[in-house]
Amino acid sequence: QTGLTTLDNGFVNTASTKSAITFIDGDKGILRYRGYPIEQLAQHSSYLEVAWLLIYGELPTADQLATFDETIRRHTLLHEDLRRFFDAVPHTAHPMTTLSSAVSALATYYEDVLDPNDPEAVEASTIRLLAKLPVIAAFAYKKTIGQAMLYPDNSLSFVDNFLRLNFGTMAEPYQVDPIVSKALERLLILHEDHEQNASASTVRLVASTEANMFVSISAGIAALSGPLHGGANEAVLTMLARIRDSGESVSTFVERVKKKEEGVRLMGFGHRVYKSYDPRARLVKESADEVLDGLGVHDPLLDLARELEQIALEDDYFIERRLYPNVDFYTGVLYRAMGFPPRMFTVLFAIGRLPGWIAHWRESNADATTKIGRPQQLYVGPAERDLGR
Ligand code: SDX
């Protein structure tokens, strides 16, 4: 913990966490993973290459990446007992709840690799989580639609294996659409890390107690599920559909947001750090047309989102509060075009964010100066009182 120190520029540094993983400049809309701009990584890299970069600090060599990919493919199978875990899950369960529970349960099969002080165990946990989270996610989805779960096909790439596990069935061979595969790879990269957001901070807090990586990630998934955080991508779709179905104009909806009518927020707008356009939202918006045209999909909700953004960005209420689209504003329209239902959107966010969470867990765990997390409080309760007995 860095505590209160004065920086070179004279500012008092109130940051509670030192990290070398991700840099964000909220005013300039800059996002870099280990120094590399998100725009370059989204355009030219892959989910697993970026995962290696975030976790180990440098881009992998071709051999390192090939071995990493092959090792992950070799660990995609879940323990058969864990498949039965899903028998107990109601089909109505939200996939994020199932995901968090199943990842916690995963730890019970790997008692031999839980020790945070054993470097080999940390590597083994890293590989198992990267390999198995997508499988668990697809199982959670299949559960909601009452379809049989498939076994992974290790001849496929990370993204294609995941797509087949979700959309393939026992009844016929599944052909991955390369447009969907490329678009999903790019979206996963855009979500891989984002500094000390609520879920990454949760993972670091749990890691600071020397809890194992599995339960730390399970806690991160739980934090991400909230509609103010990762759950916002699902909430945006609900908001857009409600506007469409209500028949009210976008302007009328925006006025209701400005009046702060109970529970009415412009979901997918605003950010704790970005007081400018979220660079990830810009990249998603730019690719939206290309992906939907490529899929031959015309989604009126995308037009609605664009109209909403245009009105908001020209309105003083949003300008004064420096509210811009964040990563969640456009992603849901793309996920829907790929065939995912809204309740899977935050699960996709979690799969994207997993390498970042692992990188934060390992950075915290490896830092000998890390002390157990203990956020400070300002006591505002009653002064001492006498029980009078
Ligand atoms: C993510 O931290 C991260 O990096 C997170 C994330 C990541 O990659 O991990 O980027 C992912 O979580 C993105 C954010 C997704 N959430 C949403 O889209 C939900 C809608 N957004 C808001 O709830 C809100 O903007 C937050 C929670 C994201 C940020 O909240 P802040 O910075 O604490 O803003 P605030 O609540 O202090 O609001 C400041 C003002 C308030 O108005 P006033 O009291 O000044 O009159 O802006 C208003 C708020 O009411 N406001 C909004 C608004 N967000 C803030 N008004 C309408 N719609 C909104 N979305």
Residues whose N, C-alpha, C, O or C-beta is under 5 A from the ligand:
A	BS01	SDX	H194 N197 A198 P227 L228 H229 G230 A232 R265 L266 M267 G268 F269 G270 H271 R272 R321 N326 D328
